Amino acid sequence: MPKLYDSKFSGNAWKVRILLSRLAIPYERITLDLAKGEAKEPGFAAKSRFQRVPALELDDGRCIVESCAMMLYLAEGSDLLPADPVARADVVSWLFFEQADLTKPLAIPRFFHLRGIAGEMAARIAALQEQGYPALDKLEAWIAPREWLSEGRCTLADLGVYPYVALAHEGGYDMSRYPGIGAWLKRVEAEPGWAPLIEEGAR
Ligand SMILES: N[C@@H](CCC(=O)N[C@@H](CS)C(=O)NCC(=O)O)C(=O)O
């Protein structure tokens, strides 16, 4: 059974957990405490070369790092990742957009809020939001007249872009500006296998 190394608040790990659940793949979940520096410990660093979660350890001991690489590996052969090269490239383009344009501007302000240091980091948050809002504007322009990001159905594109957009409000983003995104988030949440970031009852 594969092992998924994650952390409680990681949107990148949430992405992979939603996919594992959607594909009904059993796995062992190992949750690290990043605040205690557990991602930097030598045992974990030997598995995850960038010393970050998520990391997916396969039965033969090989480890896949980078959430989108895990998604591509796990979704191979499923209807979430088209076989046609052009359709596949379109789906994958959203994973690149998420990593290049969305993740940091959305995740870092959230991290400052979660750590209770948003006040002292206000200038940094404002600078990140200057990058994040234009990316969200592009996402809104694309999704508002559509139901799904690619292929006219739920694909890896939607599952990959979803987590940090769904969490953006925790970083102080005003998501009321984006009704199209709001409707799309609800569609993703109604998909089979979707699970909340923190399961009900978990502490
Ligand atoms: N591009 C990477 C980003 C992974 C990442 O930034 N992980 C964060 C948590 S979401 C982490 O492990 N940080 C290490 C630390 O805080 O010590 C991915 O998509 O997997």
The ligand as an SDF file (V2000), in Angstrom:
LIG
                    3D

 20 19  0  0  0  0  0  0  0  0999 V2000
    5.3710   22.4020   -5.4020 N   0  0  0  0  0  0  0  0  0  0  0  0
    5.2530   21.5540   -4.2350 C   0  0  0  0  0  0  0  0  0  0  0  0
    5.0520   22.4360   -3.0250 C   0  0  0  0  0  0  0  0  0  0  0  0
    5.0450   21.6300   -1.7220 C   0  0  0  0  0  0  0  0  0  0  0  0
    5.0710   22.5430   -0.5230 C   0  0  0  0  0  0  0  0  0  0  0  0
    5.2790   23.7640   -0.6030 O   0  0  0  0  0  0  0  0  0  0  0  0
    4.8690   21.9200    0.6570 N   0  0  0  0  0  0  0  0  0  0  0  0
    4.8630   22.6430    1.8980 C   0  0  0  0  0  0  0  0  0  0  0  0
    3.5350   22.4130    2.6250 C   0  0  0  0  0  0  0  0  0  0  0  0
    2.1550   22.8110    1.5950 S   0  0  0  0  0  0  0  0  0  0  0  0
    5.9890   22.0950    2.7850 C   0  0  0  0  0  0  0  0  0  0  0  0
    6.1420   20.8970    2.9080 O   0  0  0  0  0  0  0  0  0  0  0  0
    6.8210   22.9570    3.3820 N   0  0  0  0  0  0  0  0  0  0  0  0
    7.9100   22.4970    4.1980 C   0  0  0  0  0  0  0  0  0  0  0  0
    8.0520   23.1860    5.4920 C   0  0  0  0  0  0  0  0  0  0  0  0
    7.2430   24.0710    5.7600 O   0  0  0  0  0  0  0  0  0  0  0  0
    8.9590   22.8320    6.2460 O   0  0  0  0  0  0  0  0  0  0  0  0
    4.0960   20.5620   -4.4220 C   0  0  0  0  0  0  0  0  0  0  0  0
    3.1690   20.8810   -5.1850 O   0  0  0  0  0  0  0  0  0  0  0  0
    4.1300   19.4630   -3.8530 O   0  0  0  0  0  0  0  0  0  0  0  0
  1  2  1  0
  2  3  1  0
  2 18  1  0
  3  4  1  0
  4  5  1  0
  5  6  2  0
  5  7  1  0
  7  8  1  0
  8  9  1  0
  8 11  1  0
  9 10  1  0
 11 12  2  0
 11 13  1  0
 13 14  1  0
 14 15  1  0
 15 16  2  0
 15 17  1  0
 18 19  2  0
 18 20  1  0
M  END
$$$$
